[in-house]
Amino acid sequence: MAHSDRVVIVTGAGRGIGLACARHFARHNARVIVADVDEETGRSACEDITANGGEALFVRADVGERLHIHNMVAATLEAYGRIDVLINNAAIRANQDFFSITDDDWDQVMRVNLRGPFLTSQAVAKQMITQIEGDETAPSEGGGYSIVNISSVDAIMTRADQIPFAVSKGGLNQLTKVLALSLAPHGIRVNAIGPGSIMTEGFRGESGEAERRKTVAARTPLGRIGSPDEVAGIAYFLASDEAGYITGQCIYADGGRLIQDYSANKKGRGE
Ligand SMILES: NC(=O)c1ccc[n+]([C@@H]2O[C@H](COP(=O)([O-])OP(=O)(O)OC[C@H]3O[C@@H](n4cnc5c(N)ncnc54)[C@H](O)[C@@H]3O)[C@@H](O)[C@H]2O)c1
């Protein structure tokens, strides 16, 4: 399952799940590109990784901008000469009810959550194919070439105030499948992870007060909110050779939320 010396790009790696993924790969000797639109968090994430003995490079990139993605790929190649793994993690939300959503809310969420993974995957997959065809830079160990999209349970169930977010993640699940089919002939695998509620700044900002956390925990069969590391471990596995025959799939890390039938459940979790 080694990822030594592999080059891994993680978008939105300045904090939360992206940072946990970047740290996890770096701990296993991968060289990590911390790509984030927020320069401050991105740089401090990078410092954190290098202070702990990992190798990381910050690249400021807005995933919705083709030029930024082009520059991110160029900076990665200049520093490390190759790309082995892409984690499409950056995303935003616009929590509004249906009649309050503006054109801008809609466009912004689609731009970051859907256009972002499309642009980034296209640019990175082209580079991976160049490496595959050039052969002498084939990965030394672990998993071959792989893309992991961070989706959400909202791809298949949702709340009425999560409309653009849920639609974007539903689209991301389909993007995962069409990319898996398009890139399979080159041996590049594409999978997704669908987190439930994971304790990050994004979740805290979205969920507000402690009451909501209690509700989530009560509605989650495992009875707790997940940690970013629990998502990072899955990303690491999906990019490894242990997952070498898995492509086009989404693994849900949701504490059992999606399997619960609430119509038969008056008491809360586990009943
Ligand atoms: N935390 C959860 O409960 C949860 C649940 C389901 C899905 N997810 C998904 O997991 C992923 C990470 O979530 P999180 O909670 O860690 O998010 P977060 O909001 O804590 O962090 C997101 C990071 O992405 C960066 N970012 C935002 N827009 C960007 C852009 N245009 N280009 C580049 N970087 C950008 C931010 O600066 C930030 O560093 C997202 O795809 C999110 O939808 C999270």
The ligand as an SDF file (V2000), in Angstrom:
LIG
                    3D

 44 48  0  0  0  0  0  0  0  0999 V2000
  -17.3040   18.2120    6.4760 N   0  0  0  0  0  0  0  0  0  0  0  0
  -18.3780   17.5190    6.1510 C   0  0  0  0  0  0  0  0  0  0  0  0
  -19.2300   17.1960    6.9970 O   0  0  0  0  0  0  0  0  0  0  0  0
  -18.5810   17.0760    4.7190 C   0  0  0  0  0  0  0  0  0  0  0  0
  -19.7190   16.3070    4.4290 C   0  0  0  0  0  0  0  0  0  0  0  0
  -19.9230   15.8810    3.1240 C   0  0  0  0  0  0  0  0  0  0  0  0
  -19.0160   16.2010    2.1240 C   0  0  0  0  0  0  0  0  0  0  0  0
  -17.9240   16.9510    2.4480 N   0  0  0  0  0  0  0  0  0  0  0  0
  -17.0030   17.2680    1.3550 C   0  0  0  0  0  0  0  0  0  0  0  0
  -15.6610   17.0970    1.7550 O   0  0  0  0  0  0  0  0  0  0  0  0
  -14.8270   18.0730    1.1280 C   0  0  0  0  0  0  0  0  0  0  0  0
  -14.0690   18.8720    2.1570 C   0  0  0  0  0  0  0  0  0  0  0  0
  -14.9870   19.3850    3.1020 O   0  0  0  0  0  0  0  0  0  0  0  0
  -14.4850   20.2150    4.3830 P   0  0  0  0  0  0  0  0  0  0  0  0
  -15.5880   20.1580    5.3610 O   0  0  0  0  0  0  0  0  0  0  0  0
  -13.1200   19.7800    4.7510 O   0  0  0  0  0  0  0  0  0  0  0  0
  -14.4480   21.6790    3.7370 O   0  0  0  0  0  0  0  0  0  0  0  0
  -13.8500   23.0610    4.3440 P   0  0  0  0  0  0  0  0  0  0  0  0
  -14.8270   24.1150    3.9660 O   0  0  0  0  0  0  0  0  0  0  0  0
  -13.4720   22.8970    5.7820 O   0  0  0  0  0  0  0  0  0  0  0  0
  -12.5000   23.2470    3.4860 O   0  0  0  0  0  0  0  0  0  0  0  0
  -12.5800   23.4420    2.1110 C   0  0  0  0  0  0  0  0  0  0  0  0
  -11.2430   23.9300    1.5810 C   0  0  0  0  0  0  0  0  0  0  0  0
  -11.4240   24.1580    0.1650 O   0  0  0  0  0  0  0  0  0  0  0  0
  -10.8810   25.4230   -0.1640 C   0  0  0  0  0  0  0  0  0  0  0  0
  -11.5640   25.9640   -1.3300 N   0  0  0  0  0  0  0  0  0  0  0  0
  -12.8110   26.5000   -1.3960 C   0  0  0  0  0  0  0  0  0  0  0  0
  -13.0670   26.9310   -2.6370 N   0  0  0  0  0  0  0  0  0  0  0  0
  -11.9740   26.6270   -3.3880 C   0  0  0  0  0  0  0  0  0  0  0  0
  -11.6250   26.8270   -4.7440 C   0  0  0  0  0  0  0  0  0  0  0  0
  -12.4610   27.4530   -5.5890 N   0  0  0  0  0  0  0  0  0  0  0  0
  -10.4230   26.3820   -5.1830 N   0  0  0  0  0  0  0  0  0  0  0  0
   -9.5530   25.7860   -4.3280 C   0  0  0  0  0  0  0  0  0  0  0  0
   -9.8090   25.5960   -3.0220 N   0  0  0  0  0  0  0  0  0  0  0  0
  -11.0120   26.0050   -2.5600 C   0  0  0  0  0  0  0  0  0  0  0  0
  -11.0840   26.2760    1.0770 C   0  0  0  0  0  0  0  0  0  0  0  0
  -10.2170   27.4000    1.0860 O   0  0  0  0  0  0  0  0  0  0  0  0
  -10.8150   25.2540    2.1970 C   0  0  0  0  0  0  0  0  0  0  0  0
   -9.4430   25.2220    2.5140 O   0  0  0  0  0  0  0  0  0  0  0  0
  -15.7700   18.9110    0.2570 C   0  0  0  0  0  0  0  0  0  0  0  0
  -15.8100   18.3810   -1.0360 O   0  0  0  0  0  0  0  0  0  0  0  0
  -17.0980   18.7430    0.9470 C   0  0  0  0  0  0  0  0  0  0  0  0
  -18.2090   18.9660    0.1170 O   0  0  0  0  0  0  0  0  0  0  0  0
  -17.6790   17.3950    3.7110 C   0  0  0  0  0  0  0  0  0  0  0  0
  1  2  1  0
  2  3  2  0
  2  4  1  0
  4  5  1  0
  4 44  2  0
  5  6  2  0
  6  7  1  0
  7  8  2  0
  8  9  1  0
  8 44  1  0
  9 10  1  0
  9 42  1  0
 10 11  1  0
 11 12  1  0
 11 40  1  0
 12 13  1  0
 13 14  1  0
 14 15  2  0
 14 16  1  0
 14 17  1  0
 17 18  1  0
 18 19  2  0
 18 20  1  0
 18 21  1  0
 21 22  1  0
 22 23  1  0
 23 24  1  0
 23 38  1  0
 24 25  1  0
 25 26  1  0
 25 36  1  0
 26 27  1  0
 26 35  1  0
 27 28  2  0
 28 29  1  0
 29 30  1  0
 29 35  2  0
 30 31  1  0
 30 32  2  0
 32 33  1  0
 33 34  2  0
 34 35  1  0
 36 37  1  0
 36 38  1  0
 38 39  1  0
 40 41  1  0
 40 42  1  0
 42 43  1  0
M  CHG  2   8   1  16  -1
M  END
$$$$
